[in-house]
Amino acid sequence: MKPLSIDDKNVFDEFFCAYPPEISEYTFTNLLMWNHVYDIRYEIIDGCLLIASGNNIFPPVGPSENTLAALEKFYEILKKDYSEINLTRFDNESASKIKENFNIEMKPDEDNFDYVYNTQDLINLSGRKYHNKKKSYKQIHENL
């Protein structure tokens, strides 16, 4: 497997542009920024970009008709170095395909869910839910 470096930006950008991931943190910049902690490595298999951090496999990026076969091959590569392999950050659709094809049950990791805010809620900061944010905003605004 190839270690991630700044020189790989074009490769990742090509895949991420052609097959936009559903996960917000799945960008070249984010992966490179955290590389010193997670030791990101990758392979291109069957026209798919496969990424791992240690024994953790991230969702494949590529044509949907190739991702499961590429994932299976990537899994076999990692199995040579790790007795336990984890699949992480997979969206619901991918998790369903994996369950259907490999009979692997995937559990949601709510600590790593993307979060979405309603634009109007953030503009108005109304209600108890946004009280602390509104208070912080006022303090910052008053000190400017």
Phi, psi and omega in degrees: 000147183267132176288143180290136175216168179302331180294345182269002185305313182299321179298311182294316180300320179300312180293314183293330176286317182287327184226076185301125179289154178276349185263125187297329183278357184273073177228157179299316181302313180296315179298316180293320181298323182264002184301324181295338178267317190258354178048065183288135177226156182211164175217153170250118184229129178051039179074016180240145175269121179243133188234140178221155171229106186060235181265014179258124177259131176267165182300139177293148178241118181164189181298131186303329180290347181252346191295320182293317179295319179295319178299318179297318179293319179295319177303316179296323177297314181291328180301335179293332183253343185226138178280335179235130180243135177248139172259125186226151176069023179278138177285169184300319181296315179295319179299321178296318179297319180295316178300315182295318186271330185241000181055043178249124178275125179252133180259137177297140176250087187299337178293342181245015176293144169289152178239149183231133176252149172283127184305314181297324177299319181286328178293314185272332185048045182273149173089170183298324183303326184253011183304311182294323178294319180294320179297314178298318179300314181297318179298316179295315182297321180291331182272358180281000000 
